[in-house]
């Protein structure tokens, strides 16, 4: 009512303002010249007492306060401001404001005058010593000479005596204050600690790093205790309370104590970057200034203003747009990418299936789905296989706790490879720096992977073995340790399981182990007539980004419900991703799960071809087995044959990847074993009684078991009773280095956890 009448006002939610709120109230009050306090007029005077306490606090802190007293008819027990403004015009209230009194005048009005003169003088002296010592000398003199004189009928002698009484009382108060200040042992650091403990929640993460969750403006934030933001917040709280600035030593001492309390007394919370699982729900950190998050369940998704303690942020974390749920919003992503690929996917019959409970539930509609079937209206959408892979890759990136495939985007100059990666980054993990150059230092790469949920590396010519190994670890979950600065024994642990995207003119991923974890995206070169201005392109994308994001959450919500019912008859590499990809495909459209599996197996086959073509050893093995169905021999003899094949096929044997010894050949073969198997060449490596390594190759059709190869090899090598009776291909050619368990390459000196 007061606001509607044009008055600026604040109000307590109870009878009076809490004393804990006084400092904040004082800050607001000092912004204006005059404060008016209007309390409820009631029989028990509770509102008046609360108003008087607040007014006294403000007056003693230099704020001019007037108390407005609402008229109350004798037959009415209570009148409040809303009732008064309802029954009277605003100008009438302004008249009451003009007649408002000070808190000291109200105190005098509330005094009861005893009939006995001696008791009356004692009562007025008690009032002067108790209350008038709080105001300045001029105000006290005015109250004594006018208000008290009139109410108690004081003569000039009694007035002079009261002034002396007040003077003596003021001196006593000052002495007591000095004594308290001397006795008060609290230092600046003590005050800082008290402020932090009263206003923040201290805890530690799984690596014992101390954190604080504290209220800022209208929301909670989470920062490490040594973070600059927390320090600034704590200094601000200190200034609010004391009006002074703490020194740096006090801040350091306080932080040391707070860290100890967070680690030893505080609870442990597992903190995640951008996505997390909590209480069976998927959470996505919007990264905005209000620290909101999206909660995604099988029943839908919602934006939560105060999420639980599950997220942390780094400097590169940027805000995401607010998602908007629009039918089929996910497909708008495909308008901004230029993927190569085959046409519609038909599904791999028998590759996977849904259990009956889901089939029944799905036929009746699914939470958040459109149409009677519960799937998108794009039931017969003619999606490229690469488009299905892209949708699954993007949406699965929001699923925490699973291995995520490496995105490998390649295409000739002008294929918008960097733009492709920026789009993915803006959707999954918006950042202040969206794409990086690949670090040449292990620690820098580990730091990149730790502080970015989707790490994007641009315009690569290739990867070193250690870079490839670290990215393998990032896909499935790994980390590194290094010595803490200025410490001999302490370690810093950087752990990560991240999404990664790479691009280059040629496919960047060439090592077999990384190809096993990759999805290959081939991009078309954009024709000059189809090119758009950067500003026009990004304006169009930003316009629909909320819709695409909402479509991602809609699809993920449906996939969460489908996921428990998915059973894959055969599990490909990155099986967790494949299972989620199936659920996501089925959430997009009925039958989309089978279509995804078909597309994913195509990608695996393509990756195997890439691995084989980029491996000189694999290429030599293919040429060696070109006219053979099977072959068995020692690893040393195989190396000799492969050297001959390499010379004939013009394979560069002087390259770093070409093995110079049998034990290195063993390692190179193991790297491409699954890729050779994909194209029908399988092998097993065993050791004979004479400590020689043997290898047996066999051509097989898809689906042949490895056990048949192993038994065939044992038969060829005359395996009897746990020993070799004889072996073909020069078994006497031995090498002391022909050890299957020999040392790793010199590149493998990173400490993995």
Secondary structure, 3 states (H helix, E strand, C coil): CCCCCCCCCCCCCCCCCCHHHHHHHHHHHCCCCCEEEECCEECCCHHHHHHHHHHHHHHHCCCCEEEECCCCCCCCCEECHHHHHHHCCHHHHHHHHHCCECHHHHHHHHCCCCCCHHHHHHHHHHHHHHCHHHCCHHHHHHHHHHHHHHHHCCCHHHHHHHHHHHHHHHHHHHHHHHHHHHHCCCCHHHHHHHHHHHHEEEEECCCCCEEEEEEECCEEEEEECCCHHHHHHHHHHHHHHHCCCCCHHHHHHHHHHHHHHHHHCCEECCCECCEEEECCEEEEECCCCCCCEEEEECCEEEEECCCCCCECCCCCECCCCCCCCCCCHHHHHHHHCCECCCCECCCCCCCEEECHHHHHHHHCCCCCCCCCCCCCCCCCCCCEHHHHHHHHHHHHCCCCCCCCCEEEEECCCCCCHHHHHHHHHHHHCCECCCCECCCCCHHHHHHHHHHCCEEEECCCCCCCHHHHHHHHHHHHCEEEEEECCCCCCCEEEEEECCEEEEEECCCCCCCHHHHCCEEEEEECCCCHHHCCCHHHHHHHHHHHHHHHHHHHHHHHHHHHHHHCCEEECCCCCCHHHHHHHHHHHHHHCCCHHHHHHHHHHHHHHHHHHHHHHHCHHHHHHHHHCCCCCEEEEEHHHHHHHHHHHHHHHCCCCCCCCCCCCHHHHHHHHHHCHHHHHHCCEEEEEEECCCCCEEEEEEECCCCCCHHHHHHHHHHHCCEECCEECCCCCCCCCCCCCCCCCCCCCCCCCCCEC
